[in-house]
Amino acid sequence: MPTTELRRVVKTQGELVTQANLTSTLQPLVSNAQVRVVKVGVTTRDKVLSPIFSLRTGDRVDGTAITIDELAALSATRATALLRAAGLPTSGTVIERRSRLAQAMGVMLAL
C-alpha cells in the first residue's frame, strides 16, 4: 500500500474513532435532556421520576427512579453514591449533593 493511501486510511480510521467517542459521550447527555423534558410535567412531590443516565457509562443509574420527597431526604452516603454512579462531582454538603443530583434529574429542590 503506498504511503499516501496508508495515511488516508489512518486519517479515516481516526475520524471514525473520534466520532464513535463523541457519540458515546453525547448519548447520556441527550438521554438526560429527554428525561428532563418529561419531568417538566411533574407537579407533585410524590410522583416517581424517570431515572437518569451515567455520563461515564451511558447506563441508567439505579436508584434514581425516586420521588422528589425521597430525593430531598437522601442521606449523604446515598446522595454521594448516586452522584458517583451518574459521573457527577461528589463534593460539598449533603444539601449541595442533593441539589446537584436534583439538577441532573431535571427538578428544583427547595431545601
Biopython code that builds the backbone (N, CA, C, O; Angstrom):
import numpy as np
from Bio.PDB.StructureBuilder import StructureBuilder

atoms = [
    (1, "MET", "N", (0.864, -1.173, 0.000)),
    (1, "MET", "CA", (0.000, 0.000, 0.000)),
    (1, "MET", "C", (0.907, 1.232, 0.000)),
    (1, "MET", "O", (1.803, 1.326, 0.839)),
    (2, "PRO", "N", (0.700, 2.164, -0.905)),
    (2, "PRO", "CA", (1.513, 3.371, -0.957)),
    (2, "PRO", "C", (1.328, 4.202, 0.318)),
    (2, "PRO", "O", (0.287, 4.133, 0.971)),
    (3, "THR", "N", (2.339, 4.973, 0.653)),
    (3, "THR", "CA", (2.325, 5.782, 1.873)),
    (3, "THR", "C", (1.144, 6.745, 1.903)),
    (3, "THR", "O", (0.521, 6.921, 2.951)),
    (4, "THR", "N", (0.831, 7.360, 0.793)),
    (4, "THR", "CA", (-0.287, 8.302, 0.718)),
    (4, "THR", "C", (-1.603, 7.596, 1.043)),
    (4, "THR", "O", (-2.427, 8.124, 1.790)),
    (5, "GLU", "N", (-1.794, 6.426, 0.490)),
    (5, "GLU", "CA", (-3.014, 5.647, 0.749)),
    (5, "GLU", "C", (-3.082, 5.247, 2.213)),
    (5, "GLU", "O", (-4.145, 5.317, 2.829)),
    (6, "LEU", "N", (-1.962, 4.831, 2.768)),
    (6, "LEU", "CA", (-1.911, 4.437, 4.182)),
    (6, "LEU", "C", (-2.274, 5.618, 5.075)),
    (6, "LEU", "O", (-3.027, 5.455, 6.035)),
    (7, "ARG", "N", (-1.758, 6.789, 4.777)),
    (7, "ARG", "CA", (-2.101, 7.994, 5.557)),
    (7, "ARG", "C", (-3.596, 8.281, 5.488)),
    (7, "ARG", "O", (-4.211, 8.635, 6.494)),
    (8, "ARG", "N", (-4.182, 8.127, 4.295)),
    (8, "ARG", "CA", (-5.617, 8.378, 4.134)),
    (8, "ARG", "C", (-6.432, 7.411, 4.980)),
    (8, "ARG", "O", (-7.398, 7.816, 5.627)),
    (9, "VAL", "N", (-6.052, 6.135, 4.983)),
    (9, "VAL", "CA", (-6.766, 5.112, 5.759)),
    (9, "VAL", "C", (-6.650, 5.413, 7.257)),
    (9, "VAL", "O", (-7.639, 5.341, 7.985)),
    (10, "VAL", "N", (-5.447, 5.748, 7.710)),
    (10, "VAL", "CA", (-5.236, 6.062, 9.129)),
    (10, "VAL", "C", (-6.059, 7.279, 9.525)),
    (10, "VAL", "O", (-6.672, 7.289, 10.593)),
    (11, "LYS", "N", (-6.083, 8.305, 8.680)),
    (11, "LYS", "CA", (-6.865, 9.503, 8.969)),
    (11, "LYS", "C", (-8.350, 9.167, 9.052)),
    (11, "LYS", "O", (-9.038, 9.616, 9.968)),
    (12, "THR", "N", (-8.840, 8.388, 8.108)),
    (12, "THR", "CA", (-10.255, 7.995, 8.104)),
    (12, "THR", "C", (-10.594, 7.198, 9.361)),
    (12, "THR", "O", (-11.621, 7.449, 9.990)),
    (13, "GLN", "N", (-9.755, 6.253, 9.728)),
    (13, "GLN", "CA", (-9.996, 5.455, 10.934)),
    (13, "GLN", "C", (-9.980, 6.333, 12.168)),
    (13, "GLN", "O", (-10.795, 6.146, 13.072)),
    (14, "GLY", "N", (-9.068, 7.283, 12.220)),
    (14, "GLY", "CA", (-9.007, 8.208, 13.352)),
    (14, "GLY", "C", (-10.264, 9.030, 13.490)),
    (14, "GLY", "O", (-10.747, 9.258, 14.599)),
    (15, "GLU", "N", (-10.805, 9.482, 12.350)),
    (15, "GLU", "CA", (-12.048, 10.247, 12.371)),
    (15, "GLU", "C", (-13.213, 9.388, 12.838)),
    (15, "GLU", "O", (-14.074, 9.866, 13.577)),
    (16, "LEU", "N", (-13.252, 8.136, 12.423)),
    (16, "LEU", "CA", (-14.319, 7.235, 12.858)),
    (16, "LEU", "C", (-14.250, 6.994, 14.351)),
    (16, "LEU", "O", (-15.279, 6.994, 15.028)),
    (17, "VAL", "N", (-13.051, 6.790, 14.876)),
    (17, "VAL", "CA", (-12.891, 6.579, 16.313)),
    (17, "VAL", "C", (-13.341, 7.819, 17.065)),
    (17, "VAL", "O", (-14.033, 7.716, 18.077)),
    (18, "THR", "N", (-12.957, 8.976, 16.584)),
    (18, "THR", "CA", (-13.352, 10.226, 17.228)),
    (18, "THR", "C", (-14.869, 10.370, 17.216)),
    (18, "THR", "O", (-15.455, 10.767, 18.223)),
    (19, "GLN", "N", (-15.516, 10.054, 16.097)),
    (19, "GLN", "CA", (-16.970, 10.145, 16.012)),
    (19, "GLN", "C", (-17.627, 9.158, 16.961)),
    (19, "GLN", "O", (-18.634, 9.486, 17.588)),
    (20, "ALA", "N", (-17.076, 7.951, 17.078)),
    (20, "ALA", "CA", (-17.634, 6.951, 17.983)),
    (20, "ALA", "C", (-17.504, 7.425, 19.428)),
    (20, "ALA", "O", (-18.432, 7.259, 20.219)),
    (21, "ASN", "N", (-16.366, 8.010, 19.775)),
    (21, "ASN", "CA", (-16.176, 8.519, 21.129)),
    (21, "ASN", "C", (-17.148, 9.661, 21.409)),
    (21, "ASN", "O", (-17.722, 9.742, 22.495)),
    (22, "LEU", "N", (-17.328, 10.528, 20.441)),
    (22, "LEU", "CA", (-18.242, 11.640, 20.605)),
    (22, "LEU", "C", (-19.665, 11.141, 20.795)),
    (22, "LEU", "O", (-20.389, 11.650, 21.652)),
    (23, "THR", "N", (-20.071, 10.167, 20.019)),
    (23, "THR", "CA", (-21.416, 9.605, 20.132)),
    (23, "THR", "C", (-21.624, 8.994, 21.507)),
    (23, "THR", "O", (-22.655, 9.229, 22.137)),
    (24, "SER", "N", (-20.654, 8.208, 21.985)),
    (24, "SER", "CA", (-20.814, 7.571, 23.299)),
    (24, "SER", "C", (-20.795, 8.601, 24.412)),
    (24, "SER", "O", (-21.392, 8.378, 25.465)),
    (25, "THR", "N", (-20.121, 9.725, 24.202)),
    (25, "THR", "CA", (-20.089, 10.781, 25.203)),
    (25, "THR", "C", (-21.389, 11.582, 25.202)),
    (25, "THR", "O", (-21.900, 11.952, 26.259)),
    (26, "LEU", "N", (-21.914, 11.844, 24.018)),
    (26, "LEU", "CA", (-23.120, 12.671, 23.911)),
    (26, "LEU", "C", (-24.408, 11.929, 24.225)),
    (26, "LEU", "O", (-25.373, 12.549, 24.672)),
    (27, "GLN", "N", (-24.454, 10.617, 24.006)),
    (27, "GLN", "CA", (-25.705, 9.878, 24.192)),
    (27, "GLN", "C", (-26.287, 10.023, 25.606)),
    (27, "GLN", "O", (-27.484, 10.283, 25.729)),
    (28, "PRO", "N", (-25.496, 9.868, 26.678)),
    (28, "PRO", "CA", (-26.086, 10.061, 28.009)),
    (28, "PRO", "C", (-26.591, 11.490, 28.218)),
    (28, "PRO", "O", (-27.599, 11.695, 28.894)),
    (29, "LEU", "N", (-25.901, 12.473, 27.647)),
    (29, "LEU", "CA", (-26.357, 13.856, 27.771)),
    (29, "LEU", "C", (-27.700, 14.051, 27.090)),
    (29, "LEU", "O", (-28.582, 14.719, 27.629)),
    (30, "VAL", "N", (-27.858, 13.475, 25.917)),
    (30, "VAL", "CA", (-29.124, 13.562, 25.182)),
    (30, "VAL", "C", (-30.223, 12.833, 25.960)),
    (30, "VAL", "O", (-31.335, 13.342, 26.099)),
    (31, "SER", "N", (-29.907, 11.649, 26.462)),
    (31, "SER", "CA", (-30.900, 10.876, 27.228)),
    (31, "SER", "C", (-31.344, 11.652, 28.462)),
    (31, "SER", "O", (-32.537, 11.705, 28.762)),
    (32, "ASN", "N", (-30.397, 12.253, 29.179)),
    (32, "ASN", "CA", (-30.746, 13.020, 30.369)),
    (32, "ASN", "C", (-31.558, 14.260, 30.008)),
    (32, "ASN", "O", (-32.447, 14.649, 30.766)),
    (33, "ALA", "N", (-31.275, 14.885, 28.876)),
    (33, "ALA", "CA", (-32.069, 16.035, 28.431)),
    (33, "ALA", "C", (-33.510, 15.606, 28.143)),
    (33, "ALA", "O", (-34.452, 16.333, 28.459)),
    (34, "GLN", "N", (-33.675, 14.434, 27.547)),
    (34, "GLN", "CA", (-35.018, 13.918, 27.279)),
    (34, "GLN", "C", (-35.753, 13.634, 28.583)),
    (34, "GLN", "O", (-36.948, 13.904, 28.698)),
    (35, "VAL", "N", (-35.045, 13.093, 29.557)),
    (35, "VAL", "CA", (-35.646, 12.815, 30.863)),
    (35, "VAL", "C", (-36.101, 14.117, 31.502)),
    (35, "VAL", "O", (-37.181, 14.168, 32.090)),
    (36, "ARG", "N", (-35.295, 15.176, 31.397)),
    (36, "ARG", "CA", (-35.659, 16.474, 31.983)),
    (36, "ARG", "C", (-36.914, 17.042, 31.327)),
    (36, "ARG", "O", (-37.755, 17.626, 32.009)),
    (37, "VAL", "N", (-37.048, 16.879, 30.024)),
    (37, "VAL", "CA", (-38.228, 17.381, 29.314)),
    (37, "VAL", "C", (-39.477, 16.689, 29.839)),
    (37, "VAL", "O", (-40.504, 17.339, 30.033)),
    (38, "VAL", "N", (-39.407, 15.397, 30.072)),
    (38, "VAL", "CA", (-40.544, 14.641, 30.601)),
    (38, "VAL", "C", (-40.902, 15.145, 31.999)),
    (38, "VAL", "O", (-42.077, 15.189, 32.362)),
    (39, "LYS", "N", (-39.894, 15.523, 32.781)),
    (39, "LYS", "CA", (-40.129, 15.938, 34.164)),
    (39, "LYS", "C", (-40.739, 17.325, 34.288)),
    (39, "LYS", "O", (-41.144, 17.720, 35.381)),
    (40, "VAL", "N", (-40.812, 18.067, 33.200)),
    (40, "VAL", "CA", (-41.421, 19.384, 33.239)),
    (40, "VAL", "C", (-42.861, 19.275, 33.731)),
    (40, "VAL", "O", (-43.367, 20.184, 34.388)),
    (41, "GLY", "N", (-43.509, 18.177, 33.416)),
    (41, "GLY", "CA", (-44.898, 17.981, 33.807)),
    (41, "GLY", "C", (-45.105, 17.480, 35.224)),
    (41, "GLY", "O", (-46.247, 17.302, 35.647)),
    (42, "VAL", "N", (-44.028, 17.244, 35.975)),
    (42, "VAL", "CA", (-44.164, 16.747, 37.344)),
    (42, "VAL", "C", (-44.628, 17.896, 38.226)),
    (42, "VAL", "O", (-43.954, 18.919, 38.342)),
    (43, "THR", "N", (-45.783, 17.713, 38.842)),
    (43, "THR", "CA", (-46.347, 18.775, 39.679)),
    (43, "THR", "C", (-46.530, 18.350, 41.130)),
    (43, "THR", "O", (-46.883, 19.174, 41.973)),
    (44, "THR", "N", (-46.296, 17.079, 41.431)),
    (44, "THR", "CA", (-46.419, 16.620, 42.808)),
    (44, "THR", "C", (-45.111, 15.988, 43.261)),
    (44, "THR", "O", (-44.378, 15.398, 42.466)),
    (45, "ARG", "N", (-44.838, 16.122, 44.538)),
    (45, "ARG", "CA", (-43.575, 15.634, 45.089)),
    (45, "ARG", "C", (-43.567, 14.123, 45.298)),
    (45, "ARG", "O", (-42.521, 13.550, 45.604)),
    (46, "ASP", "N", (-44.718, 13.470, 45.137)),
    (46, "ASP", "CA", (-44.762, 12.030, 45.376)),
    (46, "ASP", "C", (-44.818, 11.209, 44.087)),
    (46, "ASP", "O", (-45.018, 9.995, 44.139)),
    (47, "LYS", "N", (-44.643, 11.857, 42.928)),
    (47, "LYS", "CA", (-44.618, 11.137, 41.661)),
    (47, "LYS", "C", (-43.189, 10.632, 41.408)),
    (47, "LYS", "O", (-42.224, 11.375, 41.585)),
    (48, "VAL", "N", (-43.064, 9.373, 40.996)),
    (48, "VAL", "CA", (-41.748, 8.782, 40.737)),
    (48, "VAL", "C", (-41.163, 9.396, 39.466)),
    (48, "VAL", "O", (-41.816, 9.443, 38.424)),
    (49, "LEU", "N", (-39.922, 9.864, 39.574)),
    (49, "LEU", "CA", (-39.217, 10.481, 38.455)),
    (49, "LEU", "C", (-38.558, 9.416, 37.582)),
    (49, "LEU", "O", (-38.255, 8.319, 38.051)),
    (50, "SER", "N", (-38.344, 9.742, 36.334)),
    (50, "SER", "CA", (-37.629, 8.837, 35.431)),
    (50, "SER", "C", (-36.157, 8.794, 35.834)),
    (50, "SER", "O", (-35.609, 9.806, 36.271)),
    (51, "PRO", "N", (-35.519, 7.646, 35.694)),
    (51, "PRO", "CA", (-34.104, 7.552, 36.057)),
    (51, "PRO", "C", (-33.215, 8.347, 35.095)),
    (51, "PRO", "O", (-33.592, 8.592, 33.949)),
    (52, "ILE", "N", (-32.042, 8.743, 35.570)),
    (52, "ILE", "CA", (-31.076, 9.436, 34.717)),
    (52, "ILE", "C", (-30.021, 8.444, 34.244)),
    (52, "ILE", "O", (-29.992, 7.293, 34.682)),
    (53, "PHE", "N", (-29.158, 8.902, 33.348)),
    (53, "PHE", "CA", (-28.129, 8.057, 32.748)),
    (53, "PHE", "C", (-26.745, 8.534, 33.157)),
    (53, "PHE", "O", (-26.498, 9.735, 33.271)),
    (54, "SER", "N", (-25.852, 7.590, 33.373)),
    (54, "SER", "CA", (-24.482, 7.899, 33.759)),
    (54, "SER", "C", (-23.753, 8.591, 32.618)),
    (54, "SER", "O", (-23.833, 8.167, 31.465)),
    (55, "LEU", "N", (-23.039, 9.663, 32.954)),
    (55, "LEU", "CA", (-22.248, 10.365, 31.952)),
    (55, "LEU", "C", (-20.998, 9.578, 31.581)),
    (55, "LEU", "O", (-20.399, 9.814, 30.532)),
    (56, "ARG", "N", (-20.604, 8.638, 32.445)),
    (56, "ARG", "CA", (-19.416, 7.822, 32.165)),
    (56, "ARG", "C", (-19.740, 6.600, 31.323)),
    (56, "ARG", "O", (-19.012, 6.276, 30.385)),
    (57, "THR", "N", (-20.835, 5.919, 31.657)),
    (57, "THR", "CA", (-21.132, 4.638, 31.003)),
    (57, "THR", "C", (-22.305, 4.705, 30.036)),
    (57, "THR", "O", (-22.413, 3.868, 29.139)),
    (58, "GLY", "N", (-23.177, 5.681, 30.202)),
    (58, "GLY", "CA", (-24.384, 5.762, 29.378)),
    (58, "GLY", "C", (-25.514, 4.892, 29.887)),
    (58, "GLY", "O", (-26.607, 4.903, 29.321)),
    (59, "ASP", "N", (-25.266, 4.131, 30.958)),
    (59, "ASP", "CA", (-26.283, 3.244, 31.523)),
    (59, "ASP", "C", (-27.196, 4.014, 32.475)),
    (59, "ASP", "O", (-26.823, 5.051, 33.023)),
    (60, "ARG", "N", (-28.395, 3.480, 32.654)),
    (60, "ARG", "CA", (-29.304, 4.059, 33.648)),
    (60, "ARG", "C", (-28.669, 3.930, 35.029)),
    (60, "ARG", "O", (-28.016, 2.935, 35.342)),
    (61, "VAL", "N", (-28.876, 4.954, 35.838)),
    (61, "VAL", "CA", (-28.346, 4.941, 37.200)),
    (61, "VAL", "C", (-29.411, 4.352, 38.117)),
    (61, "VAL", "O", (-30.447, 4.970, 38.362)),
    (62, "ASP", "N", (-29.143, 3.148, 38.618)),
    (62, "ASP", "CA", (-30.078, 2.504, 39.545)),
    (62, "ASP", "C", (-30.267, 3.387, 40.771)),
    (62, "ASP", "O", (-29.310, 3.945, 41.306)),
    (63, "GLY", "N", (-31.503, 3.501, 41.200)),
    (63, "GLY", "CA", (-31.798, 4.261, 42.412)),
    (63, "GLY", "C", (-32.222, 5.694, 42.141)),
    (63, "GLY", "O", (-32.513, 6.433, 43.081)),
    (64, "THR", "N", (-32.263, 6.109, 40.861)),
    (64, "THR", "CA", (-32.689, 7.477, 40.566)),
    (64, "THR", "C", (-34.149, 7.556, 40.131)),
    (64, "THR", "O", (-34.636, 8.644, 39.824)),
    (65, "ALA", "N", (-34.842, 6.452, 40.098)),
    (65, "ALA", "CA", (-36.291, 6.458, 39.849)),
    (65, "ALA", "C", (-36.964, 6.601, 41.214)),
    (65, "ALA", "O", (-37.511, 5.647, 41.767)),
    (66, "ILE", "N", (-36.903, 7.831, 41.737)),
    (66, "ILE", "CA", (-37.414, 8.122, 43.070)),
    (66, "ILE", "C", (-38.313, 9.353, 43.000)),
    (66, "ILE", "O", (-38.360, 10.039, 41.980)),
    (67, "THR", "N", (-39.016, 9.622, 44.079)),
    (67, "THR", "CA", (-39.870, 10.806, 44.128)),
    (67, "THR", "C", (-39.032, 12.013, 44.561)),
    (67, "THR", "O", (-37.908, 11.866, 45.040)),
    (68, "ILE", "N", (-39.598, 13.191, 44.385)),
    (68, "ILE", "CA", (-38.916, 14.412, 44.826)),
    (68, "ILE", "C", (-38.746, 14.384, 46.340)),
    (68, "ILE", "O", (-37.711, 14.811, 46.850)),
    (69, "ASP", "N", (-39.747, 13.889, 47.066)),
    (69, "ASP", "CA", (-39.629, 13.782, 48.523)),
    (69, "ASP", "C", (-38.473, 12.853, 48.916)),
    (69, "ASP", "O", (-37.717, 13.153, 49.840)),
    (70, "GLU", "N", (-38.344, 11.734, 48.215)),
    (70, "GLU", "CA", (-37.238, 10.803, 48.502)),
    (70, "GLU", "C", (-35.896, 11.440, 48.157)),
    (70, "GLU", "O", (-34.913, 11.256, 48.874)),
    (71, "LEU", "N", (-35.860, 12.179, 47.075)),
    (71, "LEU", "CA", (-34.636, 12.873, 46.677)),
    (71, "LEU", "C", (-34.224, 13.889, 47.740)),
    (71, "LEU", "O", (-33.047, 13.988, 48.088)),
    (72, "ALA", "N", (-35.189, 14.634, 48.249)),
    (72, "ALA", "CA", (-34.916, 15.650, 49.264)),
    (72, "ALA", "C", (-34.470, 15.044, 50.595)),
    (72, "ALA", "O", (-33.852, 15.728, 51.412)),
    (73, "ALA", "N", (-34.780, 13.769, 50.815)),
    (73, "ALA", "CA", (-34.442, 13.111, 52.077)),
    (73, "ALA", "C", (-33.244, 12.163, 51.961)),
    (73, "ALA", "O", (-32.944, 11.441, 52.911)),
    (74, "LEU", "N", (-32.555, 12.154, 50.816)),
    (74, "LEU", "CA", (-31.419, 11.237, 50.647)),
    (74, "LEU", "C", (-30.356, 11.475, 51.718)),
    (74, "LEU", "O", (-30.057, 12.614, 52.078)),
    (75, "SER", "N", (-29.800, 10.385, 52.212)),
    (75, "SER", "CA", (-28.684, 10.500, 53.147)),
    (75, "SER", "C", (-27.454, 10.965, 52.386)),
    (75, "SER", "O", (-27.405, 10.884, 51.159)),
    (76, "ALA", "N", (-26.471, 11.447, 53.115)),
    (76, "ALA", "CA", (-25.215, 11.893, 52.491)),
    (76, "ALA", "C", (-24.564, 10.750, 51.729)),
    (76, "ALA", "O", (-24.066, 10.937, 50.619)),
    (77, "THR", "N", (-24.569, 9.562, 52.333)),
    (77, "THR", "CA", (-23.950, 8.395, 51.705)),
    (77, "THR", "C", (-24.658, 8.020, 50.413)),
    (77, "THR", "O", (-24.010, 7.747, 49.403)),
    (78, "ARG", "N", (-25.979, 8.007, 50.442)),
    (78, "ARG", "CA", (-26.756, 7.615, 49.251)),
    (78, "ARG", "C", (-26.625, 8.665, 48.142)),
    (78, "ARG", "O", (-26.492, 8.321, 46.968)),
    (79, "ALA", "N", (-26.662, 9.951, 48.523)),
    (79, "ALA", "CA", (-26.510, 11.016, 47.531)),
    (79, "ALA", "C", (-25.148, 10.915, 46.854)),
    (79, "ALA", "O", (-25.042, 11.074, 45.638)),
    (80, "THR", "N", (-24.118, 10.654, 47.635)),
    (80, "THR", "CA", (-22.765, 10.508, 47.089)),
    (80, "THR", "C", (-22.693, 9.326, 46.134)),
    (80, "THR", "O", (-22.108, 9.427, 45.056)),
    (81, "ALA", "N", (-23.286, 8.212, 46.530)),
    (81, "ALA", "CA", (-23.255, 7.009, 45.677)),
    (81, "ALA", "C", (-23.974, 7.251, 44.355)),
    (81, "ALA", "O", (-23.492, 6.826, 43.305)),
    (82, "LEU", "N", (-25.115, 7.925, 44.388)),
    (82, "LEU", "CA", (-25.859, 8.204, 43.155)),
    (82, "LEU", "C", (-25.104, 9.186, 42.262)),
    (82, "LEU", "O", (-25.070, 9.021, 41.042)),
    (83, "LEU", "N", (-24.501, 10.205, 42.869)),
    (83, "LEU", "CA", (-23.698, 11.149, 42.083)),
    (83, "LEU", "C", (-22.520, 10.445, 41.426)),
    (83, "LEU", "O", (-22.230, 10.664, 40.250)),
    (84, "ARG", "N", (-21.852, 9.609, 42.187)),
    (84, "ARG", "CA", (-20.701, 8.871, 41.647)),
    (84, "ARG", "C", (-21.138, 7.988, 40.476)),
    (84, "ARG", "O", (-20.476, 7.949, 39.439)),
    (85, "ALA", "N", (-22.263, 7.279, 40.651)),
    (85, "ALA", "CA", (-22.775, 6.405, 39.590)),
    (85, "ALA", "C", (-23.165, 7.208, 38.347)),
    (85, "ALA", "O", (-23.055, 6.716, 37.223)),
    (86, "ALA", "N", (-23.619, 8.442, 38.556)),
    (86, "ALA", "CA", (-24.023, 9.297, 37.437)),
    (86, "ALA", "C", (-22.831, 9.988, 36.773)),
    (86, "ALA", "O", (-22.979, 10.624, 35.729)),
    (87, "GLY", "N", (-21.649, 9.861, 37.384)),
    (87, "GLY", "CA", (-20.466, 10.512, 36.823)),
    (87, "GLY", "C", (-20.389, 11.989, 37.141)),
    (87, "GLY", "O", (-19.793, 12.762, 36.391)),
    (88, "LEU", "N", (-20.996, 12.386, 38.259)),
    (88, "LEU", "CA", (-21.030, 13.789, 38.672)),
    (88, "LEU", "C", (-20.150, 14.007, 39.899)),
    (88, "LEU", "O", (-19.849, 13.052, 40.616)),
    (89, "PRO", "N", (-19.729, 15.257, 40.156)),
    (89, "PRO", "CA", (-18.906, 15.546, 41.330)),
    (89, "PRO", "C", (-19.628, 15.176, 42.629)),
    (89, "PRO", "O", (-20.847, 15.310, 42.729)),
    (90, "THR", "N", (-18.873, 14.714, 43.609)),
    (90, "THR", "CA", (-19.456, 14.269, 44.876)),
    (90, "THR", "C", (-19.082, 15.175, 46.041)),
    (90, "THR", "O", (-19.349, 14.834, 47.193)),
    (91, "SER", "N", (-18.474, 16.310, 45.766)),
    (91, "SER", "CA", (-18.041, 17.202, 46.834)),
    (91, "SER", "C", (-19.209, 18.018, 47.376)),
    (91, "SER", "O", (-20.284, 18.060, 46.778)),
    (92, "GLY", "N", (-18.982, 18.664, 48.516)),
    (92, "GLY", "CA", (-19.967, 19.568, 49.095)),
    (92, "GLY", "C", (-20.769, 18.950, 50.218)),
    (92, "GLY", "O", (-20.613, 17.777, 50.557)),
    (93, "THR", "N", (-21.631, 19.774, 50.783)),
    (93, "THR", "CA", (-22.504, 19.321, 51.867)),
    (93, "THR", "C", (-23.574, 18.395, 51.300)),
    (93, "THR", "O", (-23.737, 18.293, 50.084)),
    (94, "VAL", "N", (-24.285, 17.734, 52.172)),
    (94, "VAL", "CA", (-25.352, 16.846, 51.710)),
    (94, "VAL", "C", (-26.415, 17.639, 50.943)),
    (94, "VAL", "O", (-26.988, 17.136, 49.977)),
    (95, "ILE", "N", (-26.675, 18.869, 51.370)),
    (95, "ILE", "CA", (-27.663, 19.703, 50.672)),
    (95, "ILE", "C", (-27.167, 20.035, 49.260)),
    (95, "ILE", "O", (-27.942, 20.007, 48.304)),
    (96, "GLU", "N", (-25.879, 20.349, 49.137)),
    (96, "GLU", "CA", (-25.309, 20.635, 47.813)),
    (96, "GLU", "C", (-25.336, 19.391, 46.925)),
    (96, "GLU", "O", (-25.596, 19.487, 45.726)),
    (97, "ARG", "N", (-25.068, 18.231, 47.510)),
    (97, "ARG", "CA", (-25.094, 16.983, 46.723)),
    (97, "ARG", "C", (-26.509, 16.655, 46.274)),
    (97, "ARG", "O", (-26.724, 16.254, 45.131)),
    (98, "ARG", "N", (-27.479, 16.825, 47.176)),
    (98, "ARG", "CA", (-28.881, 16.595, 46.785)),
    (98, "ARG", "C", (-29.288, 17.550, 45.668)),
    (98, "ARG", "O", (-29.947, 17.144, 44.711)),
    (99, "SER", "N", (-28.901, 18.809, 45.788)),
    (99, "SER", "CA", (-29.235, 19.808, 44.767)),
    (99, "SER", "C", (-28.591, 19.468, 43.431)),
    (99, "SER", "O", (-29.222, 19.606, 42.383)),
    (100, "ARG", "N", (-27.332, 19.021, 43.462)),
    (100, "ARG", "CA", (-26.632, 18.639, 42.229)),
    (100, "ARG", "C", (-27.336, 17.469, 41.560)),
    (100, "ARG", "O", (-27.502, 17.444, 40.341)),
    (101, "LEU", "N", (-27.747, 16.502, 42.370)),
    (101, "LEU", "CA", (-28.462, 15.347, 41.832)),
    (101, "LEU", "C", (-29.825, 15.767, 41.290)),
    (101, "LEU", "O", (-30.243, 15.312, 40.225)),
    (102, "ALA", "N", (-30.517, 16.640, 42.029)),
    (102, "ALA", "CA", (-31.821, 17.137, 41.569)),
    (102, "ALA", "C", (-31.685, 17.860, 40.236)),
    (102, "ALA", "O", (-32.506, 17.675, 39.337)),
    (103, "GLN", "N", (-30.647, 18.684, 40.108)),
    (103, "GLN", "CA", (-30.427, 19.405, 38.853)),
    (103, "GLN", "C", (-30.193, 18.426, 37.710)),
    (103, "GLN", "O", (-30.721, 18.604, 36.613)),
    (104, "ALA", "N", (-29.399, 17.392, 37.973)),
    (104, "ALA", "CA", (-29.146, 16.377, 36.941)),
    (104, "ALA", "C", (-30.429, 15.643, 36.569)),
    (104, "ALA", "O", (-30.592, 15.193, 35.435)),
    (105, "MET", "N", (-31.336, 15.527, 37.533)),
    (105, "MET", "CA", (-32.595, 14.828, 37.297)),
    (105, "MET", "C", (-33.665, 15.751, 36.714)),
    (105, "MET", "O", (-34.757, 15.306, 36.359)),
    (106, "GLY", "N", (-33.337, 17.043, 36.620)),
    (106, "GLY", "CA", (-34.261, 17.984, 35.991)),
    (106, "GLY", "C", (-35.323, 18.540, 36.908)),
    (106, "GLY", "O", (-36.377, 18.973, 36.444)),
    (107, "VAL", "N", (-35.062, 18.537, 38.212)),
    (107, "VAL", "CA", (-36.027, 19.110, 39.150)),
    (107, "VAL", "C", (-35.325, 20.136, 40.034)),
    (107, "VAL", "O", (-34.104, 20.114, 40.191)),
    (108, "MET", "N", (-36.117, 21.026, 40.601)),
    (108, "MET", "CA", (-35.588, 22.023, 41.524)),
    (108, "MET", "C", (-36.032, 21.642, 42.928)),
    (108, "MET", "O", (-37.210, 21.384, 43.176)),
    (109, "LEU", "N", (-35.068, 21.611, 43.840)),
    (109, "LEU", "CA", (-35.393, 21.328, 45.229)),
    (109, "LEU", "C", (-35.356, 22.616, 46.027)),
    (109, "LEU", "O", (-34.408, 23.393, 45.913)),
    (110, "ALA", "N", (-36.374, 22.845, 46.829)),
    (110, "ALA", "CA", (-36.387, 23.973, 47.755)),
    (110, "ALA", "C", (-35.993, 23.411, 49.116)),
    (110, "ALA", "O", (-36.839, 22.957, 49.886)),
    (111, "LEU", "N", (-34.700, 23.449, 49.394)),
    (111, "LEU", "CA", (-34.203, 22.864, 50.654)),
    (111, "LEU", "C", (-33.941, 23.923, 51.680)),
    (111, "LEU", "O", (-33.521, 23.612, 52.795)),
]
sb = StructureBuilder()
sb.init_structure("model")
sb.init_model(0)
sb.init_chain("A")
sb.init_seg("    ")
for serial, (resi, resn, name, xyz) in enumerate(atoms, 1):
    if name == "N":
        sb.init_residue(resn, " ", resi, " ")
    sb.init_atom(name, np.array(xyz, "f"), 0.0, 1.0, " ", f" {name:<3s}", serial, name[0])
structure = sb.get_structure()
